[in-house]
Amino acid sequence: MGASCRWTFGDDNRAVSTLIGDNVQFAARLKGMNEAYGTNILISSDFIECLSADPVSYTHLTLPTTP
């Protein structure tokens, strides 16, 4: 989790957007890991920490164990 920058170049007929930042690169790597593991959702431990810091209870969240 961190800062990122988004730029859009062009006009109403044609525009190109780009995102840069460490968290954008990390998200791309998580996407690649999803494809490698054949999963639909893969979250990082940083995200789990954010969930545990939130006062809302996540009673239905089960975390897989890894060897």
C-alpha positions as CSV (number, residue, x, y, z in Angstrom):
1,M,0.0,0.0,0.0
2,G,1.4,3.3,-1.0
3,A,1.4,6.2,-3.3
4,S,1.1,6.0,-7.1
5,C,0.8,8.5,-9.9
6,R,-1.6,8.5,-12.9
7,W,-1.1,10.5,-16.0
8,T,-3.5,10.8,-18.9
9,F,-2.3,12.2,-22.2
10,G,-4.4,13.1,-25.2
11,D,-7.8,14.6,-26.0
12,D,-11.4,13.6,-26.2
13,N,-10.9,11.5,-29.3
14,R,-7.8,9.6,-28.1
15,A,-6.2,9.3,-24.7
16,V,-3.6,7.2,-23.1
17,S,-3.3,6.6,-19.3
18,T,-0.4,5.2,-17.3
19,L,0.2,4.4,-13.7
20,I,3.5,4.3,-11.9
21,G,4.5,3.4,-8.4
22,D,5.9,0.6,-6.3
23,N,2.4,-0.5,-5.4
24,V,1.3,-0.7,-9.0
25,Q,4.3,-3.0,-9.8
26,F,3.4,-5.1,-6.7
27,A,-0.2,-5.4,-7.9
28,A,1.0,-6.6,-11.3
29,R,3.1,-9.2,-9.6
30,L,0.1,-10.4,-7.6
31,K,-1.8,-10.7,-10.8
32,G,0.9,-12.8,-12.3
33,M,0.9,-15.0,-9.2
34,N,-2.9,-15.4,-9.5
35,E,-2.4,-16.8,-13.0
36,A,0.4,-19.1,-11.8
37,Y,-1.7,-20.5,-9.0
38,G,-4.9,-20.6,-11.0
39,T,-6.7,-18.5,-8.4
40,N,-9.1,-15.6,-8.8
41,I,-8.2,-13.6,-5.7
42,L,-4.8,-13.2,-4.1
43,I,-4.1,-10.6,-1.4
44,S,-1.0,-9.5,0.3
45,S,-0.1,-9.6,4.0
46,D,-0.2,-5.8,4.0
47,F,-3.9,-6.0,3.0
48,I,-4.5,-8.5,5.9
49,E,-2.9,-6.0,8.3
50,C,-5.2,-3.3,7.0
51,L,-8.2,-5.5,7.7
52,S,-7.0,-6.3,11.2
53,A,-6.5,-2.6,11.9
54,D,-10.1,-1.8,10.9
55,P,-12.6,-1.9,13.8
56,V,-15.2,-3.8,11.6
57,S,-15.2,-7.6,12.3
58,Y,-14.3,-9.9,9.5
59,T,-15.6,-13.1,10.9
60,H,-16.0,-14.9,7.6
61,L,-12.5,-14.4,6.5
62,T,-10.4,-17.6,6.5
63,L,-6.8,-17.5,5.6
64,P,-5.1,-20.4,3.9
65,T,-2.0,-21.9,5.6
66,T,1.1,-22.4,3.6
67,P,3.9,-24.9,4.3
